[in-house]
Amino acid sequence: MAQYTVFTPAELAMLDQATRVSRDLAGQYYALPSDWFENTSHCVCSARDLRRGEMLGQGHLAQIRRVLRLAEHEPVLRCRRLCPHFRICLQDHNLLRRAREDGALDLETLLTWVLTHEYVHLVRFSRGQHPYQVCEQRRLVEEGRVDGITAEIVGRLGHRRLRQAGGRWTTMARAESPRGCV
């Protein structure tokens, strides 16, 4: 497996802060209950947590993956059911490179934008507003829709640096995004 740069402890602290801000932004936009994210099965993974096949090549900043898991709350003797679990897979090496190459864009701001975008996907998938698996044409339309929603969230609820970062990131993401990746 190729060697990839991973977040340092200080960068992981930025990730924690960006995660809180992004959840708050998406939660406000969708008027979600305060415990919605805690009750929706998902995790944010940096490179240290990624599984085989989740590490992407150059240019990709993140992807959201749906995996199935056994429902934890089901008693063993009752019928066990598979539940969707979403993994937001951050590409540390590409995020660090992007922040380093764009002098006006700090890592925490970039992480906040990327995570807000991925949380919009999470809300839409979890609420059945868009199916997870679709053809390439529908996926591209959905990516454009999520880009627009993310820009709207940041425009209404975000701060100036986040709005500036978003305009650059959205344009680049559309050009570089493969199936299921942002």
matplotlib code that plots the C-alpha trace (Angstrom):
import matplotlib.pyplot as plt

x = [0.0, 1.3, 2.4, 0.1, 0.5, -1.9, -3.1, -1.0, -2.5, -2.9, -4.6, -6.9, -7.9, -8.8, -10.8, -12.8, -13.6, -14.5, -16.8, -18.6, -19.1, -20.2, -22.8, -24.1, -24.3, -26.1, -28.3, -29.4, -30.1, -32.2, -33.7, -32.6, -33.1, -29.9, -29.3, -29.9, -26.2, -25.7, -28.7, -27.7, -25.1, -22.1, -18.4, -15.8, -12.6, -9.2, -6.6, -5.6, -9.2, -9.7, -10.3, -9.0, -10.4, -11.3, -8.0, -8.4, -5.9, -4.8, -7.3, -10.1, -10.9, -13.5, -16.1, -19.2, -19.6, -22.6, -21.9, -24.3, -24.0, -26.0, -28.4, -26.7, -30.0, -31.6, -31.6, -29.7, -32.8, -34.9, -34.6, -31.3, -31.5, -28.9, -28.8, -27.0, -23.9, -22.2, -18.4, -17.2, -13.7, -11.4, -8.4, -5.8, -3.0, -5.2, -6.7, -3.2, -1.9, -4.9, -4.6, -0.8, -1.1, -3.9, -2.2, -5.6, -7.2, -6.4, -6.9, -9.7, -11.7, -11.3, -12.3, -15.4, -16.5, -15.8, -17.5, -20.6, -20.8, -20.6, -23.1, -25.6, -25.1, -25.6, -28.9, -30.2, -29.3, -30.6, -33.9, -34.5, -34.2, -31.8, -30.8, -27.3, -26.7, -27.6, -26.3, -23.4, -25.6, -27.9, -24.9, -23.5, -26.8, -26.9, -23.3, -24.4, -27.4, -25.3, -22.7, -25.6, -27.0, -23.6, -23.0, -26.4, -25.6, -22.3, -23.7, -26.5, -24.8, -21.1, -18.4, -16.6, -13.5, -15.7, -17.8, -14.6, -13.1, -16.3, -16.4, -13.0, -13.5, -16.9, -15.4, -12.4, -14.5, -16.8, -13.9, -12.1, -14.9, -15.3, -18.3, -19.1, -16.3, -16.2]
y = [0.0, 3.5, 5.8, 8.7, 11.7, 11.5, 14.3, 15.2, 15.5, 19.2, 18.7, 16.1, 18.7, 21.0, 18.1, 17.8, 21.5, 21.5, 18.5, 20.3, 23.4, 21.4, 19.5, 22.7, 24.3, 21.4, 20.9, 24.5, 24.4, 21.3, 22.2, 18.9, 17.9, 18.6, 14.8, 13.9, 13.3, 11.2, 9.1, 8.6, 5.9, 7.5, 8.2, 10.6, 8.8, 10.3, 8.3, 6.4, 4.9, 4.1, 0.6, -1.1, 0.6, 3.9, 5.7, 7.7, 9.1, 12.6, 15.4, 13.7, 15.3, 13.0, 10.4, 9.1, 5.4, 3.3, 0.0, -2.3, -3.3, -5.3, -3.1, -2.7, -2.1, -5.4, -8.1, -11.2, -13.5, -11.2, -10.9, -9.2, -6.6, -4.9, -1.1, 1.4, 3.0, 5.9, 6.5, 10.0, 9.1, 12.1, 12.0, 13.6, 13.7, 15.6, 17.9, 18.8, 19.4, 21.5, 23.7, 24.0, 24.9, 27.5, 30.1, 31.8, 28.6, 27.2, 23.5, 24.1, 26.1, 23.5, 20.8, 22.7, 23.1, 19.5, 18.1, 20.4, 19.0, 15.4, 16.1, 17.4, 14.0, 12.2, 14.0, 13.5, 9.8, 9.2, 10.9, 9.2, 12.6, 10.9, 7.3, 6.2, 4.2, 5.9, 6.1, 8.4, 11.1, 11.3, 11.2, 14.3, 16.1, 15.2, 16.5, 19.8, 20.0, 19.2, 21.8, 24.4, 23.4, 23.6, 27.0, 28.2, 26.9, 28.6, 31.8, 32.0, 30.6, 30.5, 33.1, 35.0, 32.8, 29.8, 31.4, 32.4, 28.9, 27.3, 29.0, 27.7, 24.2, 23.6, 24.5, 22.2, 19.3, 19.1, 18.8, 16.1, 14.1, 10.4, 8.3, 8.6, 11.1, 14.7]
z = [0.0, -0.9, 1.9, 2.6, 4.8, 7.8, 10.2, 13.1, 16.6, 16.1, 12.8, 14.4, 16.9, 14.0, 12.5, 15.8, 15.8, 12.1, 12.7, 15.5, 13.3, 10.3, 12.3, 13.7, 10.3, 8.7, 11.7, 11.6, 7.9, 8.1, 11.5, 13.0, 16.6, 18.6, 19.0, 15.3, 14.4, 17.6, 16.6, 13.0, 12.5, 11.0, 11.7, 10.4, 9.4, 8.8, 7.0, 10.1, 10.2, 6.5, 5.3, 2.2, -0.8, 1.0, 0.3, -2.9, -5.3, -6.0, -5.9, -4.0, -0.6, 0.8, 0.1, 2.0, 2.0, 3.1, 4.8, 6.6, 10.2, 12.7, 14.7, 18.1, 19.9, 18.8, 21.4, 20.3, 20.5, 18.3, 14.6, 13.8, 11.0, 9.0, 9.3, 7.2, 8.6, 6.8, 6.8, 5.9, 4.6, 4.6, 2.4, 4.7, 2.1, -0.4, 2.2, 3.5, 0.0, -1.0, 2.1, 1.6, -2.1, -1.5, 0.7, 1.4, 2.6, 6.0, 6.9, 9.4, 7.0, 4.2, 6.6, 7.7, 4.1, 3.1, 6.2, 5.7, 2.2, 3.4, 6.2, 3.6, 1.8, 5.1, 5.8, 2.3, 2.2, 5.8, 5.1, 1.8, -0.1, -2.5, -3.0, -2.3, -5.4, -8.7, -12.2, -13.0, -14.6, -11.5, -9.2, -11.0, -10.7, -7.0, -6.5, -8.1, -5.8, -2.7, -3.8, -4.0, -0.7, 0.9, -0.6, 0.7, 4.2, 4.2, 2.7, 5.3, 8.3, 7.7, 8.1, 5.4, 5.1, 4.8, 2.0, 0.1, 0.5, -0.7, -4.0, -4.9, -3.5, -5.3, -8.7, -8.2, -6.7, -9.7, -12.1, -10.0, -8.5, -9.4, -8.5, -4.8, -4.1, -3.4]

ax = plt.figure().add_subplot(projection="3d")
ax.plot(x, y, z, "-o")
ax.set_aspect("equal")
plt.show()
